[in-house]
Amino acid sequence: MKKEILLFFLIFSFQLHAQRAEKQNFKIMCYNVENFFDCVHDSLSNDSEFLPKGARGWTYAKYQKKQANIARVITAIGGWDTPSLVGLCEVESRKCLIDLTHYSGLKNLRYKFLHHESPDPRGIDVALLYQPREFKPIHDQAIPVHFPNAPHSRTRDILFASGIIPTGDTLHVFVCHFPSRLDGELESEEKRLFVASVVRSKVDSIFAVNKKANIVIMGDFNDFPTNASMLEVLKAKPLNDSVSNQCLYNLMYKLHAEGKGSNKHLGEWGALDQMIVSGNLLIKTGTFYTRQSDAHFFDADFLLENDKTYLGKQPFRTFVGMKYQEGFSDHLPVYADFWMTTAQKGN
């Protein structure tokens, strides 16, 4: 009888361990942090607005507050599971990233980062923070964007990185910040269509080598999942019952259709910030996967304020016009939980 009881507990313990192994988390997030400028003048960019004597009076104390706010968001999303990868948009410099990872609330989490200076006129770039135990970079590059119909126009590079994750698989990651809509949606659409074609070309080159490649594309696309740049050029489809390895799927498509989003404009929420994955990452029988239900907009109360014009809530920004209010960003972060079947996460 004692042997039977012992056998029962051994089987139960094994099943519990298997369940825990199934729930090994690899969280990926992306956040447009809205004007994360340092206080040092860069002679190669138009950053005068965000200097101590500039129009916004961007002091070191405000810079530190911004830095602390970004760290707070990243740690709040992670909880007990610190995000393995963090894509960032609107970061001015390497100094910003050093200060964020070494001197903010992230300092004990030991993040490293990938970053390249881009030709954006304001000097704002994209970057990727990563946990070195969970993502070991084997390649990274800045993919430049040269508009054929506007050769003198400059925009952010696309950050592309490949790395090894704890399952032994290779993960390919893009961090994007497509051209703004400030000049008008239709007037600026051609540029976003072109940048989407650049990303798609790189995706096709990856699929040509490995039809089952693990690909994550994230960022602020300044277009919605239903716009031509995303749906027709990048070919990021809504997730349905049929999944193909060599297709891209937009995890934010369904949420956008439900009226949810990362940014609010004229009272309407929309998913300008998105996370797109290759079909292989949606196959649960693999060693590394995610699901539609694992994708979210992070809308914690501290990131929101009352929308006095259109009612409801809106993102709690750092500035409203030229008025400083110590907020976070005009965008909410997006994140997705990925699951690993290995029990060796972090080793």
Secondary structure, DSSP 8 states (H G I E B T S, - for coil): -HHHHHHHHHHHHHHHHHHHHHTEEEEEEEEEEEEE--SS--TTS--GGGSTTSTT---HHHHHHHHHHHHHHHHHHHTTS--SEEEEEEE--HHHHHHHHHHSTTGGGT-EEEE-----TT--EEEEEE-TTT-EEEEEEEE----TT-TT-----EEEEEEE-TTS-EEEEEEEE---STT-HHHHHHHHHHHHHHHHHHHHHHHHH-TT-EEEEEEE-SS-TTSHIIIIIS-EE---S---TT-EEETTHHHHHTT--SEEETTEEE--EEEEEEGGGG-TTSSEE--GGGEEE---GGGEEE-TTTSSEEE--SEETTEE-----SS--EEEEEEES-S-TT-
